Amino acid sequence: PILKVLGLSLPLQVLMNLFGMQSMLLLGFTKPYGVSYAIISVLFLVTLPLVLWLSKNVYWVVILILVTEITITIYRALYLHSKGVLYALFEY
């Protein structure tokens, strides 16, 4: 069951890679790319002990991982949208 829930992260990993390495770094947005990892990683490391201490359940850790990946993906998508290049990624 845990792997089924973690399987939801596969499409998120694809989008994180597309928005991150494949677009932000190639377009020169290195600072926002680093910020997306730094801020979200700090928030993850702060909330992880709280989740473990309060719930003592591995499912909540998996949900925290998914929320972290969703947050990074949304941040990167919004940043690329603000620069006007988000929709260009999906044009053929």
Residue pairs with C-beta under 8 A, 6 or more apart in sequence:
2 58
2 59
2 62
5 59
5 62
5 63
5 66
6 62
6 65
6 66
8 66
9 65
9 66
9 69
12 66
12 69
12 70
12 73
13 69
15 73
15 77
16 69
16 72
16 73
16 76
18 89
19 73
19 76
19 77
19 80
19 89
20 33
20 36
20 72
20 76
21 33
23 29
23 80
23 85
23 89
24 30
24 32
24 33
24 76
24 79
24 80
25 33
27 83
27 85
29 79
29 80
29 83
32 76
32 79
33 76
36 72
36 75
36 76
36 79
37 72
40 68
40 71
40 72
40 75
43 68
43 71
44 64
44 65
44 68
47 64
48 61
48 64
51 60
51 61
51 64
52 61
77 86
80 86
80 89
81 87
